[in-house]
Amino acid sequence: MSTTPLLSVEGLSHRFDTNATHFAVRDASFEVQAGEVLAIVGEAGSGKSTLPNCLAGRIAPTQGRVHYLAASGQRVDVHAAPERLRRELARTEWGFVEQHAHEGLRMGVSAGANIGERLMGQGERHYELLRDTALRWMQRVELEAGRIDDLPRHFSGGMRQRLQIARNLVTRPRLVLMDEPTSGLDVSVQARLLDLIRLLVSRLQLSVVIVTHDLGVARLLAQRTLVMQQGRIVEHGLTDRVLDDPQHAYTQLLVASALT
């Protein structure tokens, strides 16, 4: 792995009400290396879903900084950068897989158009190329090619998540943020989706930050894991070490709960 992190977070804090004393995220600092999968785990209300939105520039932090190493070699201060640059990075170098797939898809256009739209954002206008690429990616995420003209509203929950993953990965982003991508899916559907994510991450050598309440997801996908409680990172390290030999009382509770 490169010694220069792809993403670095320094003293990041956020509170939704500036007059409130409660922080959704408080003093978070960590790095993500190129090709690394980092899991952020914790219970509801721990701040783990606020964090990726801060990383992507969707939410401005109360304090702290997020730096991203762009493909050009430029070190971008995500929140100080012009909106134009953030939008360009979101179209080309970043992906964001939403917890609820309908929030990450355009439900009123076809599956193929959902995938092709990201390519059009990079300037591609050739219809046959857009359609052929969409077909390949549908097959890659194990969606029937014959459904390319169907609207996502006619897809199951698992199919929508597969389509959302294809939509995000078609542009070969360098960094993908995933917020509870398996939440609300049946166990068998979750297992197949996780196998797919693991395969694509390996083949495309993606850097991923994945938010999950499921320790099994962290163990399967992530090299390192951060544990959040009430907005703070209370433990972090190699995933096997964190889950097999937890040091913080909260992590110990999470692990014990997962075993019962």
GIQUISUL-V357747 format. One record per residue. RES is the residue in one small letter. SS is DSSP state (alpha for helix, beta for strand, coil for the rest). PSI is psi in degrees with one decimal (NA if undefined). BURIAL is b if it has 16 or more other C-alpha atoms within 10 Angstrom, else e. Layout:
# GIQUISUL-V357747
<<RES;SS;PSI;BURIAL> <RES;SS;PSI;BURIAL>>
This chain:
# GIQUISUL-V357747
<<m;coil;149.2;e> <s;coil;147.5;e> <t;coil;-17.1;e> <t;coil;117.0;e> <p;coil;146.0;b> <l;coil;-37.5;b> <l;beta;132.3;b> <s;beta;133.9;b> <v;beta;128.1;b> <e;beta;110.4;e> <g;beta;39.0;e> <l;beta;127.8;b> <s;beta;149.4;b> <h;beta;134.8;b> <r;coil;138.0;b> <f;coil;-30.0;e> <d;coil;116.1;e> <t;coil;-17.9;e> <n;coil;-7.8;e> <a;coil;156.2;e> <t;coil;-17.3;e> <h;coil;130.2;e> <f;coil;130.6;b> <a;coil;-37.4;b> <v;beta;137.0;b> <r;beta;117.9;b> <d;beta;49.4;b> <a;beta;129.4;b> <s;beta;128.3;b> <f;beta;172.4;e> <e;beta;154.9;b> <v;beta;123.3;b> <q;coil;158.0;b> <a;coil;132.0;b> <g;coil;5.7;b> <e;coil;146.4;b> <v;beta;121.3;b> <l;beta;127.1;b> <a;beta;140.9;b> <i;beta;115.2;b> <v;beta;156.9;b> <g;coil;169.7;b> <e;coil;171.7;e> <a;coil;135.9;e> <g;coil;2.8;e> <s;coil;-13.0;b> <g;coil;0.8;b> <k;alpha;-26.6;b> <s;alpha;-24.5;b> <t;alpha;-36.8;b> <l;alpha;-51.6;b> <p;alpha;-29.7;b> <n;alpha;-33.3;b> <c;alpha;-40.5;b> <l;alpha;-37.1;b> <a;coil;-0.9;b> <g;coil;9.2;b> <r;coil;-30.3;e> <i;coil;128.8;e> <a;coil;125.9;b> <p;coil;154.7;b> <t;coil;-36.4;b> <q;beta;166.0;e> <g;beta;172.5;b> <r;beta;152.7;b> <v;beta;122.6;b> <h;beta;137.5;b> <y;beta;133.5;b> <l;beta;102.7;b> <a;coil;163.0;b> <a;coil;-27.4;e> <s;coil;-11.8;e> <g;coil;-7.9;e> <q;coil;134.5;e> <r;beta;108.6;e> <v;beta;125.7;b> <d;beta;103.9;b> <v;coil;-42.8;b> <h;coil;-17.3;b> <a;coil;-14.5;e> <a;coil;152.7;e> <p;coil;148.9;e> <e;alpha;-37.0;e> <r;alpha;-42.7;e> <l;alpha;-41.4;e> <r;alpha;-40.9;b> <r;alpha;-39.0;e> <e;alpha;-44.3;e> <l;alpha;-40.1;b> <a;alpha;-31.2;b> <r;alpha;-29.8;b> <t;alpha;-45.0;b> <e;coil;-12.6;b> <w;beta;152.0;b> <g;beta;152.9;b> <f;beta;111.9;b> <v;beta;114.3;b> <e;coil;154.0;b> <q;coil;-44.7;b> <h;coil;111.8;b> <a;alpha;-31.8;b> <h;alpha;-20.1;e> <e;alpha;-18.7;e> <g;alpha;1.3;b> <l;coil;159.3;b> <r;coil;106.1;b> <m;coil;-17.9;b> <g;coil;2.9;e> <v;coil;163.8;e> <s;beta;163.8;b> <a;alpha;-44.1;b> <g;alpha;-39.3;b> <a;alpha;-34.0;b> <n;alpha;-40.7;b> <i;alpha;-46.2;b> <g;alpha;-25.6;b> <e;alpha;-37.6;b> <r;alpha;-39.2;b> <l;alpha;-37.2;b> <m;alpha;-31.8;b> <g;coil;-17.8;e> <q;coil;5.2;e> <g;coil;-1.2;e> <e;coil;129.7;e> <r;coil;-3.3;e> <h;coil;113.7;e> <y;alpha;-46.4;e> <e;alpha;-40.3;e> <l;alpha;-42.6;e> <l;alpha;-44.8;b> <r;alpha;-43.0;b> <d;alpha;-41.3;e> <t;alpha;-41.5;b> <a;alpha;-41.5;b> <l;alpha;-44.6;b> <r;alpha;-41.0;e> <w;alpha;-31.9;b> <m;alpha;-42.8;b> <q;alpha;-35.1;e> <r;alpha;-34.5;e> <v;coil;16.3;b> <e;coil;42.0;b> <l;coil;141.5;b> <e;coil;131.1;e> <a;alpha;-29.8;b> <g;alpha;-10.9;e> <r;alpha;9.5;b> <i;coil;-29.7;b> <d;coil;2.3;e> <d;coil;151.1;e> <l;beta;143.9;b> <p;alpha;-24.6;b> <r;alpha;-18.1;b> <h;alpha;3.1;e> <f;coil;153.9;e> <s;coil;171.2;e> <g;alpha;-44.0;b> <g;alpha;-38.2;b> <m;alpha;-38.1;b> <r;alpha;-40.6;b> <q;alpha;-38.4;b> <r;alpha;-42.5;b> <l;alpha;-40.7;b> <q;alpha;-38.5;b> <i;alpha;-44.7;b> <a;alpha;-42.9;b> <r;alpha;-39.6;b> <n;alpha;-36.6;b> <l;alpha;-11.6;b> <v;coil;-27.8;b> <t;coil;8.4;b> <r;coil;58.6;b> <p;coil;156.6;b> <r;coil;-25.1;b> <l;beta;129.1;b> <v;beta;127.9;b> <l;beta;129.2;b> <m;beta;124.5;b> <d;beta;101.8;b> <e;coil;57.6;b> <p;coil;-18.1;b> <t;coil;3.3;b> <s;coil;135.2;b> <g;coil;1.3;e> <l;coil;151.7;e> <d;coil;153.8;e> <v;alpha;-45.2;e> <s;alpha;-36.5;e> <v;alpha;-40.5;e> <q;alpha;-47.1;b> <a;alpha;-44.3;e> <r;alpha;-38.5;e> <l;alpha;-40.7;b> <l;alpha;-40.3;b> <d;alpha;-40.5;e> <l;alpha;-47.0;b> <i;alpha;-44.8;b> <r;alpha;-42.3;e> <l;alpha;-46.0;e> <l;alpha;-39.4;b> <v;alpha;-42.2;b> <s;alpha;-47.1;e> <r;alpha;-38.4;e> <l;alpha;-3.8;e> <q;coil;50.9;b> <l;coil;152.4;b> <s;beta;130.5;b> <v;beta;136.4;b> <v;beta;115.4;b> <i;beta;124.6;b> <v;beta;130.9;b> <t;beta;150.5;b> <h;coil;-6.5;b> <d;coil;111.1;b> <l;alpha;-27.0;b> <g;alpha;-35.1;e> <v;alpha;-44.2;b> <a;alpha;-45.0;b> <r;alpha;-38.9;b> <l;alpha;-37.1;e> <l;alpha;-31.2;b> <a;coil;139.6;b> <q;coil;-38.4;e> <r;beta;154.3;b> <t;beta;136.3;b> <l;beta;137.2;b> <v;beta;126.2;b> <m;beta;139.3;b> <q;beta;123.2;b> <q;coil;44.1;b> <g;coil;-9.5;b> <r;beta;147.7;b> <i;beta;113.4;b> <v;beta;-16.9;b> <e;beta;143.6;b> <h;beta;154.6;b> <g;beta;-169.9;e> <l;beta;138.4;e> <t;alpha;-46.1;b> <d;alpha;-39.0;b> <r;alpha;-45.0;e> <v;alpha;-41.4;b> <l;alpha;-27.5;b> <d;alpha;-24.0;e> <d;coil;61.3;e> <p;coil;138.8;b> <q;coil;-35.7;e> <h;coil;145.1;e> <a;alpha;-36.8;e> <y;alpha;-42.4;b> <t;alpha;-41.5;b> <q;alpha;-39.8;b> <l;alpha;-43.0;e> <l;alpha;-45.8;b> <v;alpha;-43.6;b> <a;alpha;-39.0;e> <s;alpha;-35.4;e> <a;alpha;-23.2;e> <l;alpha;-14.9;e> <t;coil;NA;e>>
